[in-house]
Amino acid sequence: MDLAATLTFTVTDDDTAVAVGSGSLPVLGTPRLLAWCEAATCAAIDPTLADGSTSVGTRIQFEHLAASPVGAEVEVTATASYADGRLVRFVVAARHGHGGKVVASGEVTRVVVDAERFLGRL
């Protein structure tokens, strides 16, 4: 399985811990960084999904290792490390710029579901 994606984001005031309610400092908030990592997993898996299918996040293991100021460029990568049927596990990493200091690392597990059936169960 060769699923991978890299996305690049620039930290704005709306991405800070203050803005997302996860702290009092004007640096990249962990919830936003995690959302960016999940977006990378979606970018990796979405091209492989059948019509009517989507994927949902089911498990996250995540370490936010370094602060990123407003204006910093953050490169996020997701690479599939394990797949079993509908379950796909991704290794995620975030770095300052291209190949810079590691900002975060972890693992995100996604499960492929039929979107209509999934929403019908709510």
N, C-alpha and C positions, 0 to 999 in steps of 0.2 A: 504494500500500500504506500503510495507516494503522494500523500496529501500534505501540502504545505502552503503557507501564505505569509507575506510580509506586508505590513501596513505602517505608514509613517504619520505621526500626529505632531502638532505643535501645541504646547500647553498654553491655554488662554486663561483669563480670569475666571471663566465659567467652569474650568476644570479643577480649580483649586479645592483644597480641603475645606476652606471657608465656604465656598459656593455650594459644595455637595453635602455639607453638613457632617463631615467626618473629622473635623478638627478646626483649629483656630489659626492655622498658618497659611500664607498665600503661596503654597506649593502644590504640586500635583496630588490630588486626593486619591487614596487607595481605591475607592469605588469606581472612579473614572478610569484608572489604570487597568483595573480588572475588566471593566466593560470593553476597553480597547483590546485586551487579550482575548476576550470572548469573540469580539468582532473578527479577529484574525482567524479563530477556529472556524467561524461561519464562512469566511472567505475561502478557507481551504476546503471545506466539505460541500458547500452549496453547489459547485459545478457538477458534482457527482450524483446529486439527488434526483430521483424520478419525479415526474410531474405529480403535484399534490403532496409531496413529502417535504418535510423540513427537519431540522434537528433542534433538540432542546438540551440545555445544559443540565447535568444531573449531579456533578461532583466537581468541587474545586479545591485544590491545594495550592496556596499562593503565599509567596514571601515578597513584601515590598522592602527593598534593600537600601535604596538611596533616594534622596529628595531631588525633585526636578522643579526648577523655578519657572515662572511664567516666561514664555518665549523659547523654552528649551524644545528641541526636536527629539521625539521619542520614537524609535523604531521597534515595532512589536512583531515577533515571529511566532508562528504556530506550526508544529510539525507532528504529524500523526506518528505515535509510537506503538500503538496497539489497536487492533480491530478484531471484533468477534461479533459477527452478525450485524445487528443494528447499532452496536456500541463502538464508539471510536474515542480513544484516549489521545490527547495532544499534550506535548511538551510545549510550554509557552515561555518566552523570554522577552524582556524589554531592555533596550539599551539607549543611552544618550547618543543621538546621531547614528551614523552608520558604523557599527562595530565598536562603539565607545563603551563607557562604563556600564556595567549591568545594573539596571534599576530594579528589576523584578524577575522572578522565575517561578515556575510552578507547573501545574498539570490541570487540564480541564477535560472532563469527560462529557461527551455528547451522545445522545441516543437519537437515531433516526425514527421519526414517527409520521403517520399519515395526519396531515394538518387538520382535516375536517373531523376525523374520528377523535383526535386529541381534544379539539375544542368542544366536540359534542359531549364529552365526559365531564365538562365543568359544571 
